[in-house]
């Protein structure tokens, strides 16, 4: 019984850390993966580096983004931070 009383605070801390830190991070990662897999040609996006552009072409792992001046840059799909609402 004494051992359980000693381990109870440690177990409680682990459970709290899971629900406060780990679970929300996993949920956010799932949302990002889902967003990146649902990208379509013509979507306005922002990269993790802050580049704003429109998807001009895409394949399984890379995207070609077109800037406002017509220049085209190739990015990894994982570099997309968000899809902007038009």
N, CA and C atoms as an extended XYZ file, in Angstrom:
258
Properties=species:S:1:pos:R:3:atomname:S:1:resname:S:1:resid:I:1 pbc="F F F"
N         0.824       -1.193        0.000 N   UNK     1
C         0.000        0.000        0.000 CA  UNK     1
C         0.863        1.248        0.000 C   UNK     1
N         1.994        1.186        0.719 N   UNK     2
C         2.895        2.326        0.787 CA  UNK     2
C         3.490        2.649       -0.581 C   UNK     2
N         3.775        1.623       -1.356 N   UNK     3
C         4.356        1.820       -2.680 CA  UNK     3
C         3.366        2.522       -3.609 C   UNK     3
N         2.112        2.140       -3.517 N   UNK     4
C         1.080        2.782       -4.331 CA  UNK     4
C         0.943        4.256       -3.968 C   UNK     4
N         1.015        4.573       -2.709 N   UNK     5
C         0.938        5.968       -2.266 CA  UNK     5
C         2.144        6.758       -2.749 C   UNK     5
N         3.277        6.115       -2.881 N   UNK     6
C         4.481        6.773       -3.368 CA  UNK     6
C         4.410        7.008       -4.878 C   UNK     6
N         3.855        6.073       -5.601 N   UNK     7
C         3.784        6.178       -7.057 CA  UNK     7
C         2.594        6.999       -7.545 C   UNK     7
N         1.583        7.189       -6.727 N   UNK     8
C         0.366        7.896       -7.144 CA  UNK     8
C         0.654        9.301       -7.677 C   UNK     8
N         1.454       10.134       -7.019 N   UNK     9
C         1.724       11.470       -7.581 CA  UNK     9
C         2.450       11.411       -8.924 C   UNK     9
N         3.347       10.471       -9.086 N   UNK    10
C         4.067       10.316      -10.341 CA  UNK    10
C         3.120        9.905      -11.469 C   UNK    10
N         2.254        8.978      -11.184 N   UNK    11
C         1.268        8.531      -12.173 CA  UNK    11
C         0.313        9.674      -12.515 C   UNK    11
N        -0.119       10.413      -11.520 N   UNK    12
C        -1.010       11.545      -11.738 CA  UNK    12
C        -0.341       12.611      -12.615 C   UNK    12
N         0.946       12.884      -12.368 N   UNK    13
C         1.674       13.859      -13.182 CA  UNK    13
C         1.765       13.400      -14.634 C   UNK    13
N         2.024       12.120      -14.854 N   UNK    14
C         2.102       11.602      -16.215 CA  UNK    14
C         0.760       11.734      -16.930 C   UNK    14
N        -0.324       11.405      -16.247 N   UNK    15
C        -1.660       11.519      -16.842 CA  UNK    15
C        -1.967       12.977      -17.184 C   UNK    15
N        -1.646       13.896      -16.283 N   UNK    16
C        -1.877       15.312      -16.553 CA  UNK    16
C        -1.043       15.800      -17.734 C   UNK    16
N         0.222       15.424      -17.776 N   UNK    17
C         1.070       15.817      -18.910 CA  UNK    17
C         0.523       15.281      -20.219 C   UNK    17
N         0.022       14.066      -20.203 N   UNK    18
C        -0.553       13.493      -21.417 CA  UNK    18
C        -1.717       14.334      -21.918 C   UNK    18
N        -2.647       14.682      -21.032 N   UNK    19
C        -3.831       15.418      -21.454 CA  UNK    19
C        -3.551       16.899      -21.718 C   UNK    19
N        -2.514       17.461      -21.103 N   UNK    20
C        -2.216       18.874      -21.295 CA  UNK    20
C        -1.271       19.107      -22.470 C   UNK    20
N        -0.294       18.215      -22.673 N   UNK    21
C         0.728       18.441      -23.694 CA  UNK    21
C         0.672       17.476      -24.869 C   UNK    21
N         0.686       16.204      -24.605 N   UNK    22
C         0.860       15.215      -25.661 CA  UNK    22
C        -0.385       15.078      -26.532 C   UNK    22
N        -1.528       14.926      -25.940 N   UNK    23
C        -2.760       14.709      -26.703 CA  UNK    23
C        -3.090       15.882      -27.619 C   UNK    23
N        -3.051       17.150      -27.152 N   UNK    24
C        -3.332       18.265      -28.063 CA  UNK    24
C        -2.327       18.346      -29.216 C   UNK    24
N        -1.057       18.022      -28.957 N   UNK    25
C        -0.046       18.051      -30.020 CA  UNK    25
C        -0.342       16.990      -31.069 C   UNK    25
N        -0.735       15.809      -30.649 N   UNK    26
C        -1.081       14.754      -31.597 CA  UNK    26
C        -2.298       15.141      -32.429 C   UNK    26
N        -3.267       15.787      -31.798 N   UNK    27
C        -4.464       16.236      -32.505 CA  UNK    27
C        -4.103       17.279      -33.557 C   UNK    27
N        -3.231       18.224      -33.218 N   UNK    28
C        -2.794       19.257      -34.154 CA  UNK    28
C        -2.019       18.643      -35.325 C   UNK    28
N        -1.143       17.675      -35.044 N   UNK    29
C        -0.397       17.013      -36.106 CA  UNK    29
C        -1.328       16.274      -37.060 C   UNK    29
N        -2.380       15.674      -36.538 N   UNK    30
C        -3.348       14.977      -37.377 CA  UNK    30
C        -4.072       15.975      -38.282 C   UNK    30
N        -4.447       17.131      -37.745 N   UNK    31
C        -5.121       18.153      -38.547 CA  UNK    31
C        -4.212       18.661      -39.662 C   UNK    31
N        -2.933       18.871      -39.365 N   UNK    32
C        -1.988       19.359      -40.371 CA  UNK    32
C        -1.803       18.315      -41.471 C   UNK    32
N        -1.642       17.041      -41.098 N   UNK    33
C        -1.500       15.982      -42.110 CA  UNK    33
C        -2.733       15.913      -43.000 C   UNK    33
N        -3.904       16.045      -42.397 N   UNK    34
C        -5.150       16.005      -43.163 CA  UNK    34
C        -5.234       17.191      -44.118 C   UNK    34
N        -4.881       18.386      -43.643 N   UNK    35
C        -4.899       19.579      -44.492 CA  UNK    35
C        -3.928       19.412      -45.653 C   UNK    35
N        -2.720       18.898      -45.382 N   UNK    36
C        -1.718       18.746      -46.432 CA  UNK    36
C        -2.120       17.678      -47.447 C   UNK    36
N        -2.847       16.680      -47.029 N   UNK    37
C        -3.277       15.647      -47.971 CA  UNK    37
C        -4.478       16.096      -48.809 C   UNK    37
N        -5.210       17.110      -48.352 N   UNK    38
C        -6.388       17.591      -49.079 CA  UNK    38
C        -6.107       18.808      -49.952 C   UNK    38
N        -4.835       19.156      -50.140 N   UNK    39
C        -4.502       20.306      -50.984 CA  UNK    39
C        -4.912       20.039      -52.430 C   UNK    39
N        -5.353       21.110      -53.102 N   UNK    40
C        -5.779       20.991      -54.490 CA  UNK    40
C        -5.188       22.125      -55.310 C   UNK    40
N        -5.084       21.896      -56.598 N   UNK    41
C        -4.594       22.919      -57.512 CA  UNK    41
C        -5.514       24.134      -57.425 C   UNK    41
N        -4.905       25.324      -57.313 N   UNK    42
C        -5.678       26.558      -57.221 CA  UNK    42
C        -5.856       27.062      -55.797 C   UNK    42
N        -5.528       26.253      -54.790 N   UNK    43
C        -5.639       26.694      -53.397 CA  UNK    43
C        -4.608       27.781      -53.102 C   UNK    43
N        -5.018       28.807      -52.377 N   UNK    44
C        -4.092       29.832      -51.889 CA  UNK    44
C        -3.535       29.329      -50.568 C   UNK    44
N        -2.205       29.282      -50.462 N   UNK    45
C        -1.566       28.698      -49.283 CA  UNK    45
C        -0.471       29.613      -48.745 C   UNK    45
N        -0.061       29.317      -47.506 N   UNK    46
C         1.065       29.987      -46.860 CA  UNK    46
C         2.017       28.890      -46.413 C   UNK    46
N         3.314       29.052      -46.706 N   UNK    47
C         4.303       28.059      -46.297 CA  UNK    47
C         4.782       28.354      -44.881 C   UNK    47
N         5.540       27.431      -44.313 N   UNK    48
C         6.084       27.645      -42.973 CA  UNK    48
C         7.095       28.775      -42.961 C   UNK    48
N         7.624       29.123      -44.121 N   UNK    49
C         8.562       30.244      -44.232 CA  UNK    49
C         7.875       31.569      -44.468 C   UNK    49
N         6.549       31.561      -44.631 N   UNK    50
C         5.796       32.798      -44.806 CA  UNK    50
C         5.521       33.168      -46.257 C   UNK    50
N         5.853       32.310      -47.207 N   UNK    51
C         5.592       32.592      -48.620 CA  UNK    51
C         4.110       32.388      -48.919 C   UNK    51
N         3.488       33.370      -49.529 N   UNK    52
C         2.082       33.282      -49.929 CA  UNK    52
C         2.031       33.001      -51.417 C   UNK    52
N         1.264       32.010      -51.808 N   UNK    53
C         1.162       31.678      -53.223 CA  UNK    53
C        -0.036       30.802      -53.492 C   UNK    53
N        -0.185       30.475      -54.759 N   UNK    54
C        -1.290       29.630      -55.196 CA  UNK    54
C        -0.704       28.358      -55.792 C   UNK    54
N        -1.336       27.230      -55.516 N   UNK    55
C        -0.835       25.968      -56.038 CA  UNK    55
C        -1.059       25.931      -57.540 C   UNK    55
N         0.053       25.831      -58.282 N   UNK    56
C         0.001       25.796      -59.747 CA  UNK    56
C         0.012       24.359      -60.248 C   UNK    56
N         0.832       23.517      -59.627 N   UNK    57
C         0.926       22.101      -60.000 CA  UNK    57
C         1.336       21.323      -58.752 C   UNK    57
N         1.076       20.039      -58.783 N   UNK    58
C         1.426       19.226      -57.615 CA  UNK    58
C         1.613       17.778      -58.017 C   UNK    58
N         2.445       17.085      -57.254 N   UNK    59
C         2.527       15.636      -57.336 CA  UNK    59
C         2.460       15.104      -55.910 C   UNK    59
N         2.869       13.888      -55.700 N   UNK    60
C         2.675       13.269      -54.387 CA  UNK    60
C         3.432       13.970      -53.256 C   UNK    60
N         4.668       14.413      -53.522 N   UNK    61
C         5.498       14.984      -52.459 CA  UNK    61
C         5.791       16.468      -52.598 C   UNK    61
N         5.630       17.036      -53.774 N   UNK    62
C         5.998       18.436      -53.989 CA  UNK    62
C         4.850       19.230      -54.600 C   UNK    62
N         4.951       20.552      -54.422 N   UNK    63
C         3.977       21.484      -54.983 CA  UNK    63
C         4.735       22.579      -55.707 C   UNK    63
N         4.163       23.073      -56.788 N   UNK    64
C         4.706       24.244      -57.457 CA  UNK    64
C         3.762       25.392      -57.115 C   UNK    64
N         4.316       26.392      -56.409 N   UNK    65
C         3.518       27.538      -56.003 CA  UNK    65
C         3.816       28.712      -56.921 C   UNK    65
N         2.771       29.426      -57.288 N   UNK    66
C         2.907       30.597      -58.142 CA  UNK    66
C         2.672       31.843      -57.305 C   UNK    66
N         3.635       32.754      -57.367 N   UNK    67
C         3.527       34.011      -56.635 CA  UNK    67
C         2.679       34.987      -57.433 C   UNK    67
N         2.394       36.144      -56.830 N   UNK    68
C         1.585       37.160      -57.488 CA  UNK    68
C         2.206       37.710      -58.756 C   UNK    68
N         3.523       37.707      -58.842 N   UNK    69
C         4.191       38.230      -60.031 CA  UNK    69
C         4.378       37.174      -61.114 C   UNK    69
N         3.877       35.973      -60.893 N   UNK    70
C         3.950       34.912      -61.889 CA  UNK    70
C         5.116       33.955      -61.705 C   UNK    70
N         6.051       34.260      -60.808 N   UNK    71
C         7.173       33.351      -60.598 CA  UNK    71
C         6.688       32.080      -59.908 C   UNK    71
N         7.357       30.972      -60.208 N   UNK    72
C         6.955       29.674      -59.668 CA  UNK    72
C         8.085       29.080      -58.853 C   UNK    72
N         7.738       28.568      -57.690 N   UNK    73
C         8.704       27.948      -56.783 CA  UNK    73
C         8.199       26.571      -56.387 C   UNK    73
N         9.121       25.638      -56.223 N   UNK    74
C         8.768       24.276      -55.835 CA  UNK    74
C         9.016       24.090      -54.346 C   UNK    74
N         8.039       23.532      -53.652 N   UNK    75
C         8.109       23.279      -52.212 CA  UNK    75
C         7.693       21.845      -51.924 C   UNK    75
N         8.186       21.319      -50.819 N   UNK    76
C         7.683       20.045      -50.314 CA  UNK    76
C         6.269       20.255      -49.797 C   UNK    76
N         5.457       19.248      -49.906 N   UNK    77
C         4.083       19.328      -49.405 CA  UNK    77
C         4.068       19.623      -47.911 C   UNK    77
N         5.045       19.118      -47.179 N   UNK    78
C         5.098       19.312      -45.735 CA  UNK    78
C         5.442       20.756      -45.347 C   UNK    78
N         5.848       21.589      -46.300 N   UNK    79
C         6.187       22.985      -46.015 CA  UNK    79
C         4.950       23.883      -45.962 C   UNK    79
N         3.788       23.348      -46.274 N   UNK    80
C         2.574       24.160      -46.266 CA  UNK    80
C         2.039       24.248      -44.849 C   UNK    80
N         1.890       25.494      -44.368 N   UNK    81
C         1.405       25.715      -43.004 CA  UNK    81
C        -0.115       25.835      -42.962 C   UNK    81
N        -0.703       26.535      -43.942 N   UNK    82
C        -2.154       26.720      -43.919 CA  UNK    82
C        -2.681       27.023      -45.306 C   UNK    82
N        -3.966       26.757      -45.463 N   UNK    83
C        -4.692       27.122      -46.672 CA  UNK    83
C        -5.482       28.374      -46.356 C   UNK    83
N        -5.278       29.421      -47.154 N   UNK    84
C        -5.984       30.685      -46.908 CA  UNK    84
C        -7.398       30.594      -47.490 C   UNK    84
N        -8.329       31.203      -46.780 N   UNK    85
C        -9.699       31.260      -47.265 CA  UNK    85
C        -9.796       32.361      -48.322 C   UNK    85
N       -10.415       32.045      -49.436 N   UNK    86
C       -10.516       33.029      -50.525 CA  UNK    86
C       -11.833       33.755      -50.485 C   UNK    86
